[in-house]
Amino acid sequence: MAGAGGGGNDVQWCFSQVKGAIDDDVAEADIISTVEFNHSGELLATGDKGGRVVIFQQELESKNQPQCRGEYNVYSTFQSHEPEFDYLKSLEIEEKINKIRWLPQKNAAQFLLSTNDKTIKLWKISERDKRPEGYNLKEEDGRYRDPTTVTTLRVPVFHPMDLMVEASPRRVFANAHTYHINSISVNSDCETYLSADDLRINLWNLEITDRSFNIVDIKPANMEELTEVITAAEFHPNQCNTFVYSSSKGTIRLCDMRASALCDQHSKLFEEPEDPSNRSFFSEIISSISDVKFSHSGRYMMTRDYLTVKIWDLNMESRPVETYQVHEYLRSKLCSLYENDCIFDKFECCWNGNDSVVMTGSYNNFFRMFDRGYRQDVTLEASRESSKPRSVLKPRKVCTGGKRKKDEISVDSLDFNKKILHTAWHPQDNIIAVATTNNLYIFQDRL
Amino acid sequence: MFRCSPRIDSTLGRLLLFLRTDSFIFSLVSDKNSWTFLMMEECAIDAQNIISISLQKIHNSRTQRGGIKLHKNLLVTYVLANARDFYMSVEFAGMYSIQQNGEMRTVSDEKQDSFELTGNCDDIPGEFCCNYSGDSLDTYHCAAPQSAGYPAMVPEAHTQTVPVCPMAPVRHCDLNPAMVPEAHTQTVIACPMAPVRHCDSNLLDSEISWDYYSEPYTFKRDILISNTPNNQKTVLDLDTHVVTTVDYGYLHADYCLSFKQHGQCLQGSPKKRKIDSSYVSDSDYLSDFLPMSCKQIRSEDVYCCNSEQLDTNNISNLMSVLDSGFNELLNWQTDLEQVGLVNGQTNFCKQALACSGAWTRAIEAF
């Protein structure tokens, strides 16, 4: 069975690369917490729980093998965030990178935003392949010369050097969030971005670090009346005045910043009535939205809750236009998943380049693709066992009851410690990055 | 491993329980069906387990790196509320069934006995238990865990000492009308999360109350606690941030008068020192999910909650804690119309405020 990949039902996904340690003993700091392609797809950034950012760059396609896409190799690694301690509140602030968002490229340098729970940083990643030599006042090793010993003057010249990629923090946006930041989103105007925590959304200017505007505040006057929190937020890809934010109650609110300075009143409310037959102790948990993503066209948006992926038409608020069951077989296991905390996992989702296919992760290192056009779905696995170069991924199937067929895996055999929370799709090509616990798998379609 | 996702649809006198397993659906009617009763009991135990797990999660969240996760804890409180509703529905159905059938039942799990019709709590030391003798009893009895070290305040009275228990409702209880002839004194070390509870008027003696008192006290008027080490007791209401000071071991006359009149427990005396709730800022709330009120307890020489001593087996009382807010809010308006305002209308407002958030405050007490 072919995999879903857009543009037809004949896409087959092949293993390309795997990044990260092979060791089964996973250090917590190495757990990948976010994955993001840049706008061209040339760069792929990952963040981990240790506060590090690793950027991979795609090699140029080889002239000898024009049909083979370039591999992704490490381009830059830097420590974005460090653990901090808030002495006033006696709170430790984790260094875990919650989100990375690339800025559109304007010059030779690349810029990205990275955030932990409290602080957002703007990083400049630039290349240096030349080194100036021949300073008049400095020695070659950098020591300053005694000015009295300078008898002649010369013009410094650039000499080639080994490529060096530098990452330097250009801006630090701090002290604006009381609660944990869960989202950042760069506006299409390339001048502003938003950051969202559990109860508030702030609007920043990329040049100004000491001030931000609060545009959404759902904190009740009495915290005892708190019923929902913000779980994700994103700017519209084309309309710089529009953004959406999702809530733990399963609602999505679309706001227009032209309407008022404070966007507490939504312009649109997207909500699907709950099916009463599915009511359980954990209904509120599984209805909480963990991710929201606009389509590239801006016409649709996608939400991910614990069991489903939903596609919403921005013109229809009453219900999603498409609903895809990611792992419905887990519905009967909710109590166990609650016990082991898996029910609180926040899965992300992503669109492919032409918005025809959506992808999200699941357990047992499975990830799912849903082809919207052909109404097909496929389950694939990111595993070391199927990591032979250019080996085609075999679709997997979970046995939900009855007799288990060959190559099927039963629900009870699923490894809930192996989860794929973060996935990313190349903006143009059929190249996907799938993050397991501490490994990054790169798959591409078979050419 | 649970395989059912129960849905409760309860109406007066009838409980319809739907259980969905992997392969078939049960539809049960509660009355006159012992097998149904057992299924209900099993689901009630499931609910109890979920509640226990939820409380443990909240407790563990306090020590998690990065601070308390607001989102996760909010979701856990929803699970708690759902489990509580389900548990109360099952228990109510069981009680109603007993009333209808005149039968006595005993919960099989000794540690989780919520209702025991023998009227004798001595068989379950260290456990919360409630004596419920059906129609013959007009008092909702409750016994707190026994603990040594506190002298009997009134020699002829039955004295109980409640250890530190963050979720333990401190109750004045007549264990049994026969056991406590006159006065009853209950000594409480600290129960910061002991919301004011409304008890069913059909069951409850009007003199029953819950308190947060850190010092021995009595609900009887004008009974001096002679061997009280301090002459003053200070009580902090976590829900309304009202600090109440009781002088010389007396309950203020208004206090006794008020809850005698409308069977509810009001808080404290006119000698109040209100804490500005705005003091609880974002950072305070976020700092520990034990908001400033817990720290204020320390400053007021009241033992703070020690969540590690939480007895997760005391599910029944926890149910009462979580339930109290809604019941009291439900009856607040009725009481307001029936009785005159005592100690100002603000008391009722605070009452309603406390009740409506009682279950969330229960979580904060950790």
Interface residues (C-beta under 8 A of the other chain):
Chain A: L88 K89 S90 L91 E92 I93 E94 K96 D117 T178 Y179 H180 N182 D198 L199 K219 N222 M223 E224 E225 L226 T227 E228 V229 T231 S248 R279 S280 F281 F282 S283 E284 I285 S288 R331 S332 K333 L334 C335 S336 Y338 E339 D341 F344 G401
Chain B: M1 F2 R3 S5 P6 R7 D22 S23 D46 A47 I50 I53 K57 R65 G66 G67 K69 L70 H71 K72 L74 L75 Y78 V79 N82 A83 F86 D239 S277 V280 D282 S283 Y285 L286 S287 D288 L353 S356 G357 T360 R361
